Amino acid sequence: MEAVIDRRAIPLAARESRWIAPDGQPIRRMDLPCSGSARGSLLFLPGRGDFYEKWLEAICHWHARGWSVTALDWRGQAFSGRMTEDGVTGHISDYHVWIDDLGAFWTQWTDVRDAPHVIIGHSMGGQILLGALAKGVVQPDAAVFTGPMFGVKPDLLPRWLSHLFARIIVALRGATTPAWRGTERPDAVPVDRFDLLTHDRDRYADETWWREHRPELALGPPSWGWIERSFAAMAETRRRGALEAVRMPILILATNADRLVSWRAIRKVAARLHNARLVVYGKEARHEILREADTVRNAALAEIDAFLDQVAPAGT
């Protein structure tokens, strides 16, 4: 049986610090090394408006299985600064900024961390990771995606038309203008946020607890610039040959009931990746699969464990 993990406490063995990006921007990280020889090193990348405190349960699970784990904030959220004057709106000038951050960190991290090196990217972190893989700026031994943002909801319109609409709004209202108020999606009211992310109310409540105890973690809605640049990033990775060039083993965990990211887009991307396996959940899973009720969460972790065991078998 897996040991009980305190989801509301940073592990005693963990070290929180700042990594300085090439342009001088401080980026927060957390390292949870193994006391002895690790079976390898795992880098976890969270989603939009996210922070690694939410994912401590999964991080500790991988650590208990022998991985030396590092989690990284994205520039502009959590404790890694803000990109807008109001300090609330989530914004980025271009996804290449995040890809370049990841590439620079990856180069330094892999130089000092035990191989094999694997990456797990959630939601927006998955889209950034996909762009980095397509550009070749990171070359892990294996990659895992959970609820990846390869497309966004609602997805009724053609992506090019949604992108055009976002470009027009940016031109009229400015890139840093908040796209909506308060919640994760424009057509959902705040009370519905729980219904977008997980079926597990206790795990959902962990996020509120962390925001209350570390208020600087809180981030509001995305900017119109973020939306427009998200469409641009997705279009770039969908170009002919970009995905086909990615050759390392890949595992994708997704739910076809996701109301935040596009299941259709995930399915199309998975079909074009050379060495990818797609595991699909239904209505029993919402967007944050690794923070779901135990039945789904444990099954998802087992899928990841089995996949990573092929890369770095336990005990080797």
C-alpha positions as CSV (number, residue, x, y, z in Angstrom):
1,M,0.0,0.0,0.0
2,E,1.3,3.5,-0.9
3,A,2.3,5.6,2.1
4,V,-0.1,8.4,3.1
5,I,1.2,11.7,1.7
6,D,0.6,15.1,3.2
7,R,-0.7,17.1,0.3
8,R,-0.5,20.3,2.3
9,A,3.2,20.3,3.3
10,I,6.4,20.5,1.3
11,P,8.3,17.3,1.9
12,L,11.1,17.7,4.4
13,A,13.6,16.3,1.9
14,A,12.6,18.8,-0.8
15,R,14.5,22.0,-1.6
16,E,12.7,25.1,-3.0
17,S,14.9,27.5,-4.8
18,R,15.2,29.8,-7.8
19,W,16.7,29.1,-11.2
20,I,17.9,32.1,-13.1
21,A,17.0,32.1,-16.7
22,P,19.5,33.4,-19.3
23,D,17.8,36.8,-19.4
24,G,17.9,37.1,-15.5
25,Q,14.3,36.1,-14.8
26,P,14.1,34.1,-11.5
27,I,12.1,30.9,-12.0
28,R,11.0,28.9,-9.0
29,R,11.8,25.2,-8.7
30,M,11.5,22.4,-6.2
31,D,13.9,19.5,-6.1
32,L,13.2,16.2,-4.3
33,P,16.3,14.1,-4.7
34,C,16.8,10.5,-3.7
35,S,18.9,9.8,-0.6
36,G,20.8,7.1,-2.5
37,S,21.3,6.3,-6.1
38,A,18.3,7.3,-8.2
39,R,16.9,5.2,-11.0
40,G,16.7,8.4,-13.0
41,S,15.5,12.0,-13.0
42,L,12.0,13.2,-13.6
43,L,11.0,16.8,-14.5
44,F,7.4,17.8,-13.9
45,L,5.8,20.7,-15.7
46,P,2.5,22.1,-14.5
47,G,-0.3,23.9,-16.4
48,R,-1.6,27.4,-16.8
49,G,-2.1,29.3,-13.6
50,D,-0.7,26.2,-11.9
51,F,1.8,25.6,-9.1
52,Y,3.7,22.5,-8.1
53,E,2.2,22.5,-4.6
54,K,-1.0,21.1,-6.2
55,W,0.9,18.1,-7.5
56,L,2.8,17.0,-4.4
57,E,0.9,13.7,-4.1
58,A,2.0,12.6,-7.6
59,I,5.5,14.1,-7.1
60,C,6.0,12.1,-3.9
61,H,4.6,9.0,-5.6
62,W,7.3,9.1,-8.3
63,H,10.0,9.9,-5.7
64,A,8.9,6.8,-3.7
65,R,9.5,4.8,-6.8
66,G,13.1,5.9,-6.9
67,W,13.0,8.9,-9.1
68,S,14.8,12.1,-8.3
69,V,12.1,14.7,-9.0
70,T,12.2,18.3,-10.0
71,A,9.2,20.6,-10.5
72,L,9.3,23.9,-12.2
73,D,7.1,27.0,-12.3
74,W,6.5,28.8,-15.6
75,R,7.6,32.3,-16.0
76,G,4.8,34.6,-15.1
77,Q,2.9,32.5,-12.6
78,A,3.2,31.1,-9.1
79,F,6.5,32.4,-7.6
80,S,8.1,33.2,-11.0
81,G,7.0,36.7,-11.5
82,R,4.1,38.3,-13.5
83,M,4.0,39.5,-17.0
84,T,1.2,42.2,-16.6
85,E,1.0,45.4,-14.6
86,D,-2.1,44.2,-12.6
87,G,-0.2,41.2,-11.3
88,V,-3.3,39.1,-11.8
89,T,-3.8,38.4,-15.5
90,G,-1.9,35.4,-16.9
91,H,0.1,36.5,-19.9
92,I,3.0,35.6,-22.2
93,S,4.3,37.5,-25.2
94,D,5.1,34.2,-27.0
95,Y,5.3,30.5,-26.2
96,H,8.9,30.5,-27.5
97,V,9.8,32.4,-24.3
98,W,8.6,29.4,-22.3
99,I,10.2,26.9,-24.7
100,D,13.5,28.8,-24.4
101,D,13.3,28.7,-20.6
102,L,12.6,25.0,-20.7
103,G,15.5,24.4,-23.1
104,A,18.0,26.4,-21.0
105,F,16.9,24.7,-17.8
106,W,16.9,21.3,-19.4
107,T,20.5,21.7,-20.6
108,Q,21.7,22.6,-17.1
109,W,19.5,20.1,-15.3
110,T,20.5,17.1,-17.4
111,D,24.2,18.0,-16.9
112,V,24.0,17.3,-13.2
113,R,21.1,14.8,-12.8
114,D,21.3,11.1,-13.2
115,A,20.0,9.5,-16.4
116,P,17.6,8.5,-17.8
117,H,15.9,11.8,-17.9
118,V,12.1,11.9,-18.4
119,I,9.5,14.8,-18.5
120,I,5.9,14.9,-17.5
121,G,3.8,17.8,-18.7
122,H,0.3,18.7,-17.7
123,S,-2.2,20.8,-19.7
124,M,-0.5,23.9,-20.9
125,G,2.8,22.4,-19.7
126,G,2.1,19.6,-22.2
127,Q,1.7,22.1,-25.1
128,I,5.0,23.8,-24.2
129,L,6.7,20.4,-23.9
130,L,5.3,19.4,-27.3
131,G,6.7,22.5,-28.8
132,A,10.1,21.9,-27.2
133,L,10.2,18.3,-28.5
134,A,9.3,19.4,-32.0
135,K,12.0,22.0,-32.0
136,G,14.5,19.5,-30.5
137,V,15.5,21.8,-27.6
138,V,14.8,19.0,-25.1
139,Q,15.5,15.3,-25.9
140,P,14.2,13.2,-22.9
141,D,14.4,9.5,-22.8
142,A,10.7,9.5,-22.5
143,A,7.8,11.9,-22.1
144,V,4.4,11.8,-20.5
145,F,1.5,14.1,-21.1
146,T,-1.6,14.4,-18.9
147,G,-4.7,16.3,-20.1
148,P,-2.4,18.1,-22.6
149,M,-3.5,21.4,-24.1
150,F,-3.1,20.4,-27.8
151,G,-6.4,22.3,-28.4
152,V,-8.8,24.3,-26.2
153,K,-12.5,24.2,-25.5
154,P,-14.9,25.2,-26.9
155,D,-13.7,23.7,-30.2
156,L,-16.8,24.0,-32.4
157,L,-15.2,26.5,-34.8
158,P,-12.2,25.7,-37.0
159,R,-9.0,26.6,-35.1
160,W,-7.9,29.1,-37.8
161,L,-11.1,31.0,-37.3
162,S,-10.8,31.1,-33.5
163,H,-7.2,32.2,-33.9
164,L,-8.3,35.0,-36.3
165,F,-10.9,36.1,-33.8
166,A,-8.3,36.3,-31.0
167,R,-5.9,38.3,-33.2
168,I,-8.7,40.8,-33.9
169,I,-9.5,41.2,-30.2
170,V,-5.8,41.7,-29.4
171,A,-5.5,44.4,-32.1
172,L,-8.6,46.1,-30.7
173,R,-8.2,45.7,-27.0
174,G,-4.6,45.0,-26.4
175,A,-2.7,41.8,-25.6
176,T,-2.7,42.0,-21.8
177,T,-6.5,42.6,-21.5
178,P,-8.1,39.8,-19.4
179,A,-10.1,37.5,-21.6
180,W,-12.7,36.9,-18.9
181,R,-13.2,37.1,-15.2
182,G,-12.5,34.7,-12.4
183,T,-12.7,31.2,-13.9
184,E,-10.9,28.8,-16.2
185,R,-13.3,29.1,-19.1
186,P,-15.4,31.9,-20.5
187,D,-18.6,29.9,-20.7
188,A,-18.4,28.6,-17.1
189,V,-19.2,30.4,-13.9
190,P,-16.9,30.2,-10.9
191,V,-19.0,27.8,-9.0
192,D,-18.5,25.3,-11.8
193,R,-14.7,25.2,-11.6
194,F,-14.6,22.1,-9.4
195,D,-16.7,20.3,-12.1
196,L,-14.0,21.2,-14.7
197,L,-11.0,19.7,-12.9
198,T,-11.8,16.7,-10.7
199,H,-14.4,14.5,-9.0
200,D,-12.4,14.6,-5.7
201,R,-13.4,17.5,-3.5
202,D,-10.7,17.0,-1.0
203,R,-8.0,17.2,-3.6
204,Y,-9.7,20.1,-5.2
205,A,-9.7,21.9,-1.8
206,D,-5.9,21.5,-1.6
207,E,-5.5,24.2,-4.2
208,T,-7.6,26.7,-2.2
209,W,-5.6,25.8,1.0
210,W,-2.3,26.5,-0.8
211,R,-3.5,29.8,-2.2
212,E,-4.6,30.9,1.3
213,H,-1.3,30.0,2.8
214,R,0.8,31.2,-0.1
215,P,-1.3,34.1,-1.5
216,E,1.4,34.9,-4.1
217,L,0.5,31.6,-5.9
218,A,-2.9,33.0,-7.1
219,L,-3.3,33.9,-10.7
220,G,-6.4,35.1,-12.5
221,P,-7.7,34.6,-16.0
222,P,-5.5,34.6,-19.1
223,S,-5.0,37.6,-21.3
224,W,-6.2,37.7,-24.9
225,G,-2.6,37.7,-25.9
226,W,-2.2,34.4,-24.1
227,I,-5.1,33.0,-26.0
228,E,-3.8,34.3,-29.4
229,R,-0.3,33.0,-28.7
230,S,-1.8,29.6,-27.6
231,F,-3.4,29.2,-31.0
232,A,-0.2,30.2,-32.6
233,A,1.8,27.6,-30.6
234,M,-0.7,24.9,-31.4
235,A,-0.6,25.8,-35.1
236,E,3.2,25.6,-35.1
237,T,3.3,22.1,-33.6
238,R,0.7,21.0,-36.1
239,R,2.8,21.9,-39.1
240,R,3.7,19.2,-41.5
241,G,6.6,17.1,-40.3
242,A,6.9,18.7,-36.8
243,L,5.2,15.9,-34.9
244,E,6.6,13.2,-37.1
245,A,10.1,14.2,-36.2
246,V,9.5,13.4,-32.5
247,R,10.8,9.9,-32.0
248,M,11.2,9.1,-28.2
249,P,8.6,7.0,-26.4
250,I,5.5,9.0,-25.4
251,L,2.6,8.2,-23.1
252,I,-0.5,10.5,-23.3
253,L,-3.3,10.3,-20.7
254,A,-6.5,12.1,-21.6
255,T,-10.2,12.1,-21.0
256,N,-12.8,12.4,-23.8
257,A,-15.0,14.2,-21.3
258,D,-12.5,17.0,-20.8
259,R,-14.2,20.4,-20.8
260,L,-11.0,22.5,-20.8
261,V,-8.9,21.0,-23.5
262,S,-9.9,19.5,-26.8
263,W,-10.1,15.7,-26.9
264,R,-10.3,15.8,-30.7
265,A,-7.0,17.7,-30.9
266,I,-5.3,15.3,-28.5
267,R,-6.4,12.3,-30.6
268,K,-5.1,13.9,-33.8
269,V,-1.7,14.8,-32.3
270,A,-1.3,11.3,-30.8
271,A,-2.0,9.7,-34.2
272,R,0.9,11.7,-35.7
273,L,3.5,11.0,-33.1
274,H,5.8,8.1,-34.1
275,N,6.1,6.3,-30.8
276,A,3.1,7.4,-28.7
277,R,0.5,5.4,-26.8
278,L,-2.8,7.1,-25.9
279,V,-4.7,6.1,-22.8
280,V,-8.3,7.4,-22.8
281,Y,-10.7,7.8,-19.8
282,G,-14.4,8.8,-20.0
283,K,-16.8,10.6,-17.8
284,E,-15.1,9.1,-14.7
285,A,-12.2,11.6,-15.3
286,R,-12.0,15.3,-15.6
287,H,-9.1,17.5,-16.6
288,E,-6.7,16.9,-13.7
289,I,-6.4,13.2,-14.0
290,L,-3.6,12.9,-11.4
291,R,-5.8,14.7,-8.9
292,E,-8.8,12.6,-9.5
293,A,-10.7,10.2,-7.3
294,D,-8.5,7.3,-6.3
295,T,-9.9,4.8,-8.8
296,V,-8.9,7.0,-11.8
297,R,-5.8,8.5,-10.2
298,N,-4.3,5.2,-9.2
299,A,-5.0,3.7,-12.6
300,A,-3.3,6.7,-14.2
301,L,-0.3,6.5,-12.0
302,A,0.0,2.7,-12.7
303,E,0.0,3.5,-16.4
304,I,2.8,6.0,-16.0
305,D,4.8,3.7,-13.7
306,A,4.5,0.8,-16.2
307,F,5.6,3.1,-19.0
308,L,8.6,4.5,-17.1
309,D,9.6,1.0,-16.0
310,Q,10.4,0.3,-19.6
311,V,12.8,3.2,-19.6
312,A,14.4,2.7,-16.3
313,P,13.3,-0.6,-14.6
314,A,13.2,-0.4,-10.8
315,G,16.3,-1.8,-9.1
316,T,18.7,-1.1,-12.0
